[in-house]
Amino acid sequence: MNDILSAIYRNLLESRFSASLSCPDYRRAVMRVEQCMDELRQALPAEERELPERFWDACSDLHLMELEVMFQVTWTAAREI
């Protein structure tokens, strides 16, 4: 992604995207995820309690990559139209 597209992507992700996720359903989903992570951590032996966090970080990285690809595909499609 070039510098201009990166700047647009970051702006959309930081401002409009997060503002669009302020609905009650999203907040409830976040709370469910946090509760499940807490339960998982408590269920694991002490030496394995960092594993869910590492898994969550890997999932977050994957999700960010997917968002960037969706942005690039949408941008390309908009230019083609």
C-alpha positions in Angstrom: 0.0 0.0 0.0 1.4 3.4 -0.9 1.7 6.3 1.6 -1.5 8.0 0.6 -3.6 4.8 0.9 -1.9 4.0 4.2 -2.8 7.4 5.6 -6.4 7.1 4.4 -6.6 3.6 5.8 -5.2 4.6 9.2 -7.6 7.6 9.4 -10.6 5.5 8.6 -9.6 2.8 11.0 -8.9 5.2 13.9 -11.9 7.5 13.4 -14.8 6.2 11.5 -14.4 2.5 12.0 -14.2 2.7 15.8 -17.0 5.2 16.0 -19.2 2.8 14.0 -18.6 0.1 16.6 -20.3 1.9 19.5 -23.6 0.0 19.3 -24.9 -2.0 22.2 -24.5 -5.3 20.4 -20.8 -4.7 19.8 -20.2 -3.8 23.4 -22.0 -7.0 24.6 -19.9 -9.0 22.2 -16.7 -7.4 23.6 -17.9 -8.2 27.2 -18.5 -11.8 26.2 -15.1 -12.2 24.7 -13.4 -10.7 27.8 -15.4 -12.9 30.1 -14.5 -16.0 28.1 -10.8 -15.0 28.1 -10.9 -14.5 31.9 -12.6 -17.9 32.4 -10.0 -19.5 30.1 -7.1 -18.0 31.9 -8.5 -19.2 35.3 -9.0 -22.7 34.0 -5.4 -23.0 32.8 -2.4 -24.0 34.9 -0.3 -20.9 35.9 2.5 -21.7 33.5 0.0 -21.7 30.5 -2.0 -18.6 31.4 -0.2 -16.4 28.8 -1.3 -18.8 26.0 -4.8 -17.2 25.5 -3.2 -13.7 25.3 -0.7 -14.9 22.7 -3.6 -16.5 20.8 -5.7 -13.3 21.0 -2.7 -11.2 19.8 -2.3 -13.5 16.8 -6.0 -13.3 16.0 -5.9 -9.5 16.2 -2.9 -9.4 13.8 -4.8 -11.6 11.4 -7.9 -9.4 11.7 -6.0 -6.3 11.0 -4.5 -7.9 7.9 -8.0 -8.8 6.7 -9.3 -5.3 7.3 -6.4 -3.9 5.2 -7.1 -6.3 2.4 -10.8 -5.4 2.5 -9.9 -1.7 2.3 -7.5 -2.3 -0.6 -10.1 -4.4 -2.5 -12.8 -1.8 -1.9 -10.5 1.1 -3.0 -9.6 -0.8 -6.2 -13.2 -1.6 -7.0 -14.2 2.1 -6.4 -11.5 3.3 -8.8 -12.6 0.8 -11.4 -16.2 2.0 -11.2 
